[in-house]
Amino acid sequence: MTDGTAADGIRGTAHGTAPVPLSVLDLVTVGAGRTATDALRTGVELSQLAESRGYHRYWVAEHHSMPGVASSSPAVILAHLAAHTERIRLGSGGVMLPNHAPLVIAEQFGTLEALAPGRVDLGLGRAPGTDGATAAALRRTERLHEGADDFPQQLMELTRFLDDDFPDGHPYRRIHAVPGPVQATSPGGVQSPHRPPLWLLGSSGFSARLAGTLGLPFAFAHHFSAQNTVPALDLYRETFRPSEVLAEPYALIGVAALATDEEKEARRQVLAAALNMVRLRTGRPGLVPTPEEAEAYEFSPMEREFVDSWNANVIHGTADEVVSGLDDLQKRTGADELMLTANAHGGDVRVRSYELIADAYGLPKAPAA
């Protein structure tokens, strides 16, 4: 579907001294002693801060069976955020498509587009976003490999539902995802169907190649797959074919970044987040520990090696240190947009981090007129 309105929503405009647009990835983390309600309230506060300070988009990611991550239902969260914001783009970073019937996702995001016309992104991944047993419970099948292998076909089916354009003779020709494409009006008064732009997400080469081949925007998970970032972006750009959506490649990368008023506090916070990852990777997921718990924890040599490796890819420190690290990363990768995720125990720490980074880049302090 030719859709200039959707294409316009992909590219952002850099503000202040930021080299590229800055965005937010919210994992809706729940700290020890806190609740999911607390985390979701922080999400509202953070989305409003991001909107007022000129961040381009705000995404939430699908995770399951993780007590410290309250984002199992991105569409529900996005509807809540849409009711509390006015301009910032909202989206999934992402929906794990193999977990769902494409028709269901088309209906959910068609509804979101109707609630917040022209503000919704649909980012899609092919990983389960959880362990194998939970994925089987979600999909009602133990043949999990089929979900990933069938991803291109699922993507095509989802696109057809979103565009409401299955060809004659197709078994789904008479099925419609309702709400369907929203009628957008151009400055010249011409109406055209508009639906959320699709993004492909990935942490390896598969989605990079597919996004390039289809001419779609690509989001890479640098925050947990840093060693693959440059190869994946190179592959995306090499395989890119111009499409009705994009004339040239557009790639954002997810970046773990945490700014605090004092460097020591940043080190304490990222240590707690790293301990949370240690527990997750060893089958002991829980709430994000406090910095005090992390400082008292006795890491084994193997755990300490993991923590050091993990934190080497977390840009943290004072705002000036974080900005320097972000600028360097953008130069090394050529990313068109940086999507920052701040993992910490307390919501106040996370909100403060985005505020400090906005200040350091000179982002606006009030909504644009």
Secondary structure, 3 states (H helix, E strand, C coil): CCCHHHHHCCCCCCCCCCCCCEEEEECCECECCCCHHHHHHHHHHHHHHHHHCCCCEEEECCCCCCCCECCCCHHHHHHHHHHHCCCCEEEEEEEEHHHCCHHHHHHHHHHHHHHCCCCEEEEEECCCCCCHHHHHHHHCCCCHHHHHHCHHHHHHHHHHHHHCCCCCCCCCCCCCCCCCCEEEECCCCCEEEECCCEEEEECCHHHHHHHHHHCCCEEECCCCCHHHHHHHHHHHHHHCCCCCCCCCCCEEEEEEEEECCCHHHHHHHHHHHHHHHHHHHCCCCCCECCHHHHHHCCCCHHHHHHHHHHHCCCEEECHHHHHHHHHHHHHHHCCCEEEEECCCCCHHHHHHHHHHHHHHHCCCCCCCC
